[in-house]
Amino acid sequence: MKAFYALTLLVISYFASTNAGLIGHGIPIPIELEENSPPQYEFHYSVHDTHTGDVKDQFEHRHGDYVTGRYSLIEPDGQRRVVEYNADPLLGFTAQVHREVPVIRQLPLHRH
């Protein structure tokens, strides 16, 4: 009986080793990677809703690893916040923020 088990294990191990490369694998096919051009895009949008007071805009441009952009919005106090930004591999993300105080026009007084 031990000889039967030994012979069975020997036959199983033989077939397992000869078919090991075929189980679950096909013939290797070389993969050709395409050379892609640098990513680039540009977009702009704006909102000017006088009913809700939502006023904002954004512009962004990307060429390869370099991104430049600007966005602005009107804050609750009426000031416009403007953010101009750049991103590149050397400096990372940098931004300059400034505020513009709204110009209040004085209406002419009419005296009767």
C-alpha positions in Angstrom: 0.0 0.0 0.0 2.9 2.4 0.8 4.3 1.7 -2.7 0.9 2.7 -4.2 0.9 6.0 -2.4 4.5 6.7 -3.2 3.9 5.9 -6.9 0.7 8.1 -6.9 2.6 11.0 -5.4 5.4 10.5 -7.9 3.0 10.6 -10.8 1.2 13.7 -9.5 4.4 15.6 -8.8 5.6 14.7 -12.3 2.5 16.1 -14.1 2.3 19.1 -11.8 5.9 20.1 -12.6 5.6 19.6 -16.4 2.3 21.6 -16.5 3.2 24.2 -13.9 4.0 26.8 -16.6 0.8 26.3 -18.4 -1.7 26.5 -15.6 -3.3 29.9 -15.5 -0.7 31.4 -17.8 -0.6 32.0 -21.5 2.2 32.8 -23.8 3.9 36.0 -22.6 3.1 38.9 -24.9 5.4 42.0 -24.8 3.6 45.2 -23.9 4.5 48.2 -26.0 4.0 51.5 -24.0 2.9 54.5 -26.0 4.8 57.7 -25.6 2.3 60.3 -24.5 2.5 64.0 -25.0 2.6 66.1 -21.9 -0.8 66.7 -20.4 -2.3 70.1 -21.2 -5.6 71.8 -20.7 -7.1 75.2 -20.1 -10.5 76.1 -18.6 -12.4 79.1 -17.4 -15.7 79.6 -15.7 -17.6 82.3 -13.9 -20.8 82.8 -11.9 -22.5 86.2 -11.4 -25.8 85.6 -9.6 -27.3 88.9 -8.5 -30.1 87.1 -6.7 -27.9 85.1 -4.3 -24.9 87.4 -4.4 -22.7 84.5 -5.6 -19.9 86.1 -7.7 -16.8 84.1 -8.6 -14.6 83.0 -11.4 -11.6 80.8 -12.1 -9.1 80.3 -14.9 -6.4 77.5 -15.0 -3.9 76.5 -17.6 -1.7 73.4 -17.6 1.2 72.4 -19.8 3.1 69.3 -18.7 4.0 69.6 -15.0 3.4 73.4 -15.0 0.1 74.8 -13.8 -0.9 78.5 -13.5 -4.3 79.8 -12.5 -6.3 82.5 -10.8 -9.6 82.5 -9.0 -11.6 85.2 -7.3 -14.8 85.5 -5.2 -16.7 88.1 -3.4 -16.6 87.6 0.4 -19.4 88.4 2.7 -17.9 91.8 3.6 -18.0 92.8 0.0 -14.3 92.5 -0.7 -13.1 90.5 -3.6 -10.5 87.9 -2.8 -8.1 87.1 -5.7 -5.8 84.1 -5.6 -3.1 83.7 -8.3 -1.2 80.4 -8.2 1.5 78.4 -9.8 2.5 74.7 -9.4 5.6 73.1 -10.8 8.0 70.3 -9.9 10.7 72.6 -8.5 8.7 74.9 -6.2 5.5 72.9 -5.7 2.3 74.9 -5.2 2.7 78.7 -4.5 -0.1 81.2 -4.2 -0.4 85.0 -3.9 -3.6 86.2 -2.3 -4.8 89.8 -2.2 -8.1 91.6 -1.6 -9.7 94.3 -3.5 -11.9 96.8 -1.6 -15.1 97.5 -3.4 -15.4 100.9 -4.9 -18.5 102.6 -3.5 -20.0 105.2 -5.8 -21.6 108.1 -4.2 -24.9 109.0 -5.8 -25.5 112.6 -6.4 -27.9 114.2 -4.0 -30.9 115.8 -5.4 -32.3 118.6 -3.4 -35.8 119.7 -3.9 
